[in-house]
Amino acid sequence: MRAETTEVYLLLGTNLGNKAENLSNAVQLIKERVGTVQAISGIYETQAWGKEDQPDFYNQAVRVITKLSAAETLQQILGIEKELGRIRKEKWGERSIDIDIIFYGDQIINETNLKIPHPEMQKRKFVLMPLNEIAENFVHPVLKSNICTILAQSTDSLEVKKK
């Protein structure tokens, strides 16, 4: 583990079971295994994206301060997903929990299994709206715009509403 800390932004999503409880359980495990949770957005209800014939999602953004590397953070969140019943059957399919690393500080990482910033986040209101609630002034290290500006310029027409 590294001695210094890094600010990490995660996006949580769920559309199976007790969705509010799934998010709460994920946040608790993130606190235990990833780092100090500094901010949690409200819960946003979102129509399914990519594969639309499934239940609506609940999404929530979380800001965490961690001593873990980006790769270690990924390993921990994959373990949390598995523990909370995530089964990977199909791309964009139903899931009890999904945890994506949106930003890991201002780092740009482009590895086979880890791409940070999340390469599609700027196209998805279900990411931008909860993220804007807790990080409106955070500057995207590739796009060089803050979250508030990226959200304002979004052309995503998907309905996203705060619960």
Buried (B, 14 or more C-beta within 10 A) or exposed (E): EEEEBBBBBBBBBBBBBEBEEBBBBBBEBBEEBBBEBEEBBEBBBBBBBEEEEBEEBBBBBBBBEBBBBBEBBBEBBBEBBEEBBBEEEEEEBBBBBBBBBBBBBBEEBEEEEEEBBBEEBBEBBBBBBBBBBBBBEBBBBEBEBBBBBBBEEBEBEEEBEEE
